[in-house]
Amino acid sequence: MEVELKLLLAPEHNEQLLHHPLLGAPARVQQLAARYFDTPDLHLLCHGAGLRVRKVDGVWIQTMKAGGSVQSGLHSRNEWEGPVDRAWPRLGKLRKLIGDDAQWLSVLDTPNLKDRLEPLFLVDVQRHLWELESEGNRIEVALDVGHIERKGQQVPVNEIELELKDGDPAGLYTFALQLLEDIPLRISNINKAQRGYMLVRETGYAPFRAQPLALDADISLSEALPAVLGNCLEHIQRNETAVVDGNDPETLHQMRVGVRRLRSALKLFDAVAPCPPELLEDVRWLGEQLGAARDWDVLLASTLSRIGAQPDGGNGMMAVQALALDTAQAKRREAAQAVLSPRYTKLMLTMGAWMLQTAPLLDGTAADFSRQTLQQLHKSLLKRARRMREDDPASAHHTRIAAKRGRYALEFFHGLHRARSVRAYLKTLAAVQEELGQHNDLAVAGHLLQTLAERHPESTGAIQFARGYLTAQQATQSADLDDIRDRLRALRLPPSKH
């Protein structure tokens, strides 16, 4: 199993890295040109595998990487590598390397794979290579500078790979944090092969949504914690590039949801694995940065567009929308800068290290922990629901938060409970969260419009018209709190599989 941490840096910082005291002796330099192979229908990619052949010191080396995971930038993948006599794959030799691993042998046994393989893209880099010891860990450090090419189209490569040769994976985070003290870095959650496939498929950076987490029924708590937190971190990090380089509001929304899921997960584990306060503060900071931009996106996309569509809503609303758009774009730029900041990189590296160091200390089964935790959250939800009052908007907000925490917790641990009951429970909580959330969105929109009026007094009339419309909406579209209470009281927690 190959374990790597991938980091991006700007080309202007390459010299600083090359002469960094942590790296010691001068680097060994290699020129590496690797061709990646797959079928026209991307058979290997569809099965989570990548196959390349590249020349290293005059020898052709064939490598297949497959499966594994990425958690907070830490790439763990199966790897089979060996010499071949040509610049084209030798599937027979690859099968011998794989041995008796039926899953990956079956991927290679698809009909006519040998004849259907073709080179899809080229990764051409100059590699500076160091091998060093750091706090008892043996680490290979590589700086790759070059490009990925597909039919004349190129994307640049300028990244560091920290590969663990021997020792504790958390040591990669520690070493990266030491580099971060002197050099601005970003974690990379996609590898060169994935970037090459993006050229092949001509895909941009689409929104990345939370992936289902299928925990085994007998999984230990020490295994469940990194699985749950890693799932949240993947949700956050796979939207990074789109938030920085793109303009799709949904990518920012998904990244913010990822942060919310992470905060909920950290609260779930707080009794057995309390997160350091400074780390929690950085998570809260990230949520605030993304949340400020998301609130303005919601105001533009739903609230103001509805007002403008009303028969009497056109008077001055175009100007209000333009002002809100300017603010939304500014907030999005601020969110992008937060993602690019050293504070964000430090947060992700520190979270990864804490997660790996904390998980082995936990005892017990995830099933017992899930059952106890869900019972506590269910009681808290019913308590919040009983306290809801029409004249107290905060009480409905607290119930919505409790419903969200319960939903996230069951989504994390759904594999430990009976599927039919899980679906019914999640459906009810999602509906309650949506109904109470609509009221909250209107309240947030009113606050944002008040801020806009203070900054742009020349548009006060149109803005106050919009605020009046929202006040009327809140009065006429308030959630039926009695109905919500009845539905929550009727809920039964899903039984566990054991």
LOPANU-960638 format. One line per 8 residues: for each residue z negated, x negated, y of C-alpha. Coordinates in steps of 0.02 Angstrom, whole numbers, plus 50000, padded with zeros to 5 digits. Last residue first. Layout:
N
Z/X/Y | ...
REM end
This chain:
498
49195/51351/49672 | 49350/51414/49762 | 49247/51462/49914 | 49230/51641/49970 | 49315/51691/50133 | 49188/51751/50263 | 49185/51939/50284 | 49244/52024/50442
49190/52203/50479 | 49074/52149/50619 | 49221/52057/50699 | 49331/52211/50696 | 49195/52322/50769 | 49157/52197/50909 | 49341/52186/50955 | 49353/52376/50963
49201/52385/51077 | 49273/52249/51188 | 49437/52337/51218 | 49524/52199/51318 | 49562/52225/51501 | 49740/52269/51544 | 49717/52393/51687 | 49582/52305/51788
49644/52128/51754 | 49821/52181/51797 | 49762/52254/51963 | 49677/52090/52006 | 49836/51998/51957 | 49942/52105/52075 | 49819/52072/52215 | 49833/51886/52183
50023/51897/52194 | 50014/51992/52359 | 49890/51861/52420 | 50019/51726/52381 | 50156/51819/52473 | 50050/51837/52629 | 49974/51663/52623 | 50142/51574/52625
50116/51481/52790 | 49938/51442/52735 | 50004/51320/52605 | 49861/51213/52535 | 49729/51349/52544 | 49851/51478/52476 | 49895/51365/52328 | 49711/51345/52283
49690/51534/52288 | 49844/51549/52177 | 49766/51430/52052 | 49604/51532/52047 | 49700/51693/52018 | 49800/51611/51879 | 49639/51557/51793 | 49575/51738/51796
49741/51803/51730 | 49739/51674/51589 | 49560/51726/51544 | 49611/51908/51524 | 49755/51857/51411 | 49636/51746/51312 | 49525/51890/51258 | 49669/51976/51171
49739/51813/51099 | 49572/51752/51033 | 49539/51920/50952 | 49711/51919/50869 | 49688/51740/50806 | 49515/51784/50737 | 49582/51935/50643 | 49730/51841/50568
49619/51695/50519 | 49502/51808/50420 | 49644/51898/50331 | 49734/51737/50286 | 49575/51654/50221 | 49532/51803/50111 | 49702/51791/50025 | 49692/51601/50005
49523/51582/49922 | 49428/51440/50002 | 49428/51249/49993 | 49608/51233/50051 | 49564/51328/50209 | 49451/51187/50269 | 49540/51132/50428 | 49612/51304/50464
49439/51377/50433 | 49363/51263/50563 | 49503/51297/50688 | 49479/51485/50672 | 49290/51476/50690 | 49304/51367/50844 | 49433/51484/50920 | 49327/51637/50887
49177/51553/50969 | 49284/51507/51121 | 49345/51687/51135 | 49166/51750/51123 | 49113/51634/51265 | 49258/51698/51372 | 49208/51878/51339 | 49031/51840/51400
49099/51747/51552 | 49191/51903/51609 | 49023/51994/51634 | 49046/52172/51700 | 49132/52232/51541 | 48994/52160/51433 | 48998/52046/51280 | 48827/52004/51207
48860/52075/51033 | 49019/51971/51022 | 48925/51810/51058 | 48802/51845/50917 | 48943/51890/50799 | 49031/51726/50839 | 48871/51624/50817 | 48841/51703/50647
49019/51661/50593 | 49002/51482/50658 | 48842/51455/50558 | 48919/51528/50399 | 49075/51422/50425 | 48970/51265/50436 | 48870/51301/50278 | 49023/51340/50173
49124/51195/50243 | 48985/51068/50211 | 48963/51127/50032 | 49151/51120/50000 | 49170/50952/50088 | 49055/50875/49960 | 48904/50766/49989 | 48869/50600/50073
48939/50521/50232 | 48927/50334/50269 | 49105/50299/50211 | 49174/50411/50352 | 49090/50320/50498 | 49184/50154/50500 | 49357/50230/50477 | 49327/50366/50608
49249/50247/50732 | 49399/50129/50720 | 49526/50268/50744 | 49430/50343/50889 | 49418/50173/50972 | 49605/50145/50956 | 49648/50318/51021 | 49527/50310/51167
49579/50132/51212 | 49760/50188/51219 | 49713/50334/51333 | 49608/50224/51448 | 49749/50095/51455 | 49855/50229/51541 | 50023/50295/51482 | 49950/50461/51423
49858/50479/51590 | 50018/50439/51683 | 50105/50579/51589 | 49966/50701/51637 | 49983/50650/51819 | 50171/50676/51810 | 50139/50849/51736 | 50020/50889/51877
50154/50842/52005 | 50282/50949/51914 | 50163/51098/51911 | 50125/51076/52097 | 50309/51076/52144 | 50340/51226/52030 | 50196/51322/52110 | 50271/51295/52282
50443/51351/52222 | 50368/51503/52135 | 50279/51552/52296 | 50441/51534/52395 | 50535/51642/52270 | 50393/51768/52277 | 50414/51800/52463 | 50455/51984/52444
50527/52001/52269 | 50381/52091/52188 | 50412/52269/52247 | 50520/52320/52100 | 50422/52203/51981 | 50516/52057/51902 | 50442/51932/52025 | 50267/51979/51968
50311/51948/51786 | 50388/51778/51827 | 50232/51732/51924 | 50116/51761/51776 | 50219/51702/51629 | 50315/51540/51651 | 50250/51483/51819 | 50064/51520/51797
50073/51457/51617 | 50148/51292/51676 | 50014/51279/51810 | 49876/51297/51679 | 49963/51170/51567 | 49959/51033/51699 | 49773/51050/51730 | 49741/51064/51543
49827/50899/51503 | 49718/50798/51619 | 49562/50898/51577 | 49589/50876/51390 | 49610/50688/51413 | 49447/50678/51511 | 49354/50777/51375 | 49417/50654/51244
49361/50509/51353 | 49188/50588/51373 | 49174/50613/51186 | 49209/50427/51162 | 49075/50381/51289 | 48952/50497/51200 | 48976/50416/51028 | 49030/50547/50899
48890/50618/50793 | 48930/50608/50607 | 48821/50726/50504 | 48766/50854/50635 | 48918/50823/50746 | 49047/50855/50609 | 49099/51026/50671 | 49085/50971/50853
49207/50828/50820 | 49327/50952/50739 | 49319/51069/50889 | 49356/50924/51008 | 49502/50870/50899 | 49572/51047/50892 | 49563/51058/51081 | 49650/50890/51097
49789/50947/50980 | 49806/51108/51081 | 49833/50999/51235 | 49968/50901/51146 | 50051/51063/51093 | 50049/51130/51272 | 50121/50967/51337 | 50262/50980/51210
50287/51165/51253 | 50314/51127/51438 | 50479/51039/51394 | 50510/50907/51528 | 50532/50747/51430 | 50488/50563/51449 | 50297/50556/51453 | 50257/50723/51372
50397/50698/51245 | 50333/50524/51204 | 50154/50583/51175 | 50189/50737/51068 | 50167/50648/50900 | 50005/50577/50968 | 49909/50739/50990 | 49954/50826/50826
49933/50660/50734 | 49759/50643/50808 | 49712/50817/50747 | 49770/50782/50569 | 49679/50615/50573 | 49519/50704/50623 | 49532/50820/50473 | 49585/50688/50346
49464/50560/50416 | 49319/50683/50394 | 49374/50754/50226 | 49365/50591/50129 | 49182/50556/50171 | 49146/50741/50144 | 49208/50727/49966 | 49360/50821/49903
49333/50939/49755 | 49442/51084/49818 | 49580/50966/49873 | 49615/50974/50059 | 49783/51045/50113 | 49799/51022/50301 | 49943/51121/50376 | 50029/51025/50515
49988/51059/50696 | 50145/51073/50801 | 50260/50937/50865 | 50368/50991/51011 | 50544/50918/50999 | 50576/50740/51056 | 50763/50727/51052 | 50872/50740/50899
51040/50657/50875 | 51016/50662/50685 | 51074/50483/50663 | 50992/50423/50823 | 50827/50506/50773 | 50849/50423/50603 | 50843/50255/50689 | 50681/50301/50777
50606/50352/50610 | 50660/50187/50533 | 50587/50089/50677 | 50416/50168/50655 | 50339/50320/50737 | 50158/50333/50787 | 50163/50194/50916 | 50001/50153/51008
50022/50096/51187 | 49977/49928/51262 | 49935/49854/51433 | 49886/49670/51403 | 49721/49583/51441 | 49581/49696/51376 | 49709/49782/51266 | 49722/49626/51158
49537/49641/51112 | 49561/49826/51076 | 49705/49783/50959 | 49592/49663/50863 | 49458/49797/50841 | 49588/49926/50790 | 49659/49809/50658 | 49482/49770/50597
49459/49955/50555 | 49580/49924/50412 | 49448/49811/50328 | 49504/49652/50241 | 49662/49570/50176 | 49843/49568/50232 | 49822/49698/50367 | 49981/49710/50467
49976/49713/50658 | 50149/49756/50721 | 50189/49729/50905 | 50333/49815/50993 | 50486/49795/51101 | 50635/49886/51025 | 50775/49953/51133 | 50886/50102/51088
51071/50075/51055 | 51229/50180/51034 | 51380/50087/50970 | 51392/50184/50808 | 51204/50173/50774 | 51102/50028/50841 | 50916/49990/50849 | 50869/49853/50971
50784/49686/50999 | 50609/49616/51021 | 50483/49618/50878 | 50312/49536/50903 | 50227/49514/50735 | 50043/49487/50697 | 49989/49461/50517 | 49802/49494/50495
49673/49421/50377 | 49506/49505/50411 | 49339/49414/50417 | 49310/49443/50601 | 49490/49396/50643 | 49587/49272/50536 | 49765/49234/50583 | 49947/49240/50533
50074/49237/50675 | 50255/49293/50684 | 50381/49305/50826 | 50522/49418/50772 | 50695/49430/50851 | 50761/49602/50814 | 50915/49692/50748 | 50885/49862/50668
51051/49932/50607 | 51095/50113/50571 | 51166/50229/50438 | 51227/50114/50299 | 51294/50220/50155 | 51225/50281/49990 | 51327/50412/49898 | 51386/50303/49755
51212/50243/49706 | 51137/50417/49726 | 51263/50492/49606 | 51141/50620/49535 | 50959/50610/49598 | 50861/50483/49496 | 50802/50384/49648 | 50687/50524/49709
50628/50550/49529 | 50571/50368/49523 | 50468/50402/49677 | 50364/50540/49600 | 50360/50465/49425 | 50272/50304/49479 | 50295/50209/49314 | 50370/50049/49385
50422/50057/49567 | 50478/49875/49559 | 50585/49908/49406 | 50665/50057/49493 | 50707/49948/49643 | 50794/49822/49532 | 50906/49960/49463 | 50936/50030/49636
51013/49869/49701 | 51039/49904/49886 | 51179/49821/49985 | 51181/49657/50082 | 51194/49559/49921 | 51100/49461/49788 | 50935/49555/49797 | 50758/49495/49833
50606/49610/49818 | 50504/49743/49907 | 50416/49903/49857 | 50303/49981/49990 | 50191/50134/49984 | 50138/50179/50160 | 49987/50171/50275 | 50028/50172/50461
49878/50163/50578 | 49932/50235/50747 | 49787/50357/50758 | 49816/50411/50578 | 49989/50392/50501 | 50014/50435/50318 | 50082/50376/50152 | 50245/50426/50071
50383/50298/50054 | 50441/50123/50099 | 50587/50044/50008 | 50630/49863/50037 | 50775/49751/49982 | 50772/49569/50039 | 50930/49465/50057 | 50886/49280/50068
50942/49158/50203 | 50773/49147/50289 | 50756/49337/50288 | 50913/49443/50273 | 50888/49631/50276 | 50912/49778/50158 | 50833/49946/50198 | 50774/50104/50113
50663/50238/50191 | 50567/50375/50101 | 50487/50541/50150 | 50584/50649/50027 | 50699/50722/50159 | 50726/50546/50226 | 50788/50488/50056 | 50914/50629/50036
50984/50613/50211 | 51133/50732/50182 | 51256/50590/50212 | 51156/50481/50091 | 51036/50345/50148 | 51035/50161/50193 | 50951/50061/50330 | 51027/49895/50380
50907/49758/50434 | 50947/49612/50549 | 50800/49494/50570 | 50803/49334/50674 | 50643/49239/50638 | 50522/49139/50747 | 50358/49063/50686 | 50232/49080/50826
50141/48941/50912 | 49960/48916/50856 | 49819/49024/50925 | 49850/49211/50928 | 49687/49259/51014 | 49724/49135/51154 | 49874/49238/51214 | 50027/49130/51247
50157/49240/51163 | 50065/49396/51221 | 50077/49349/51405 | 50258/49303/51381 | 50294/49476/51309 | 50211/49568/51455 | 50372/49594/51555 | 50450/49672/51400
50330/49821/51410 | 50215/49844/51261 | 50214/49960/51111 | 50088/49948/50970 | 50103/49976/50783 | 49953/49964/50668 | 49998/49924/50489 | 49932/49955/50312
50055/49927/50167 | 50000/50000/50000
REM end
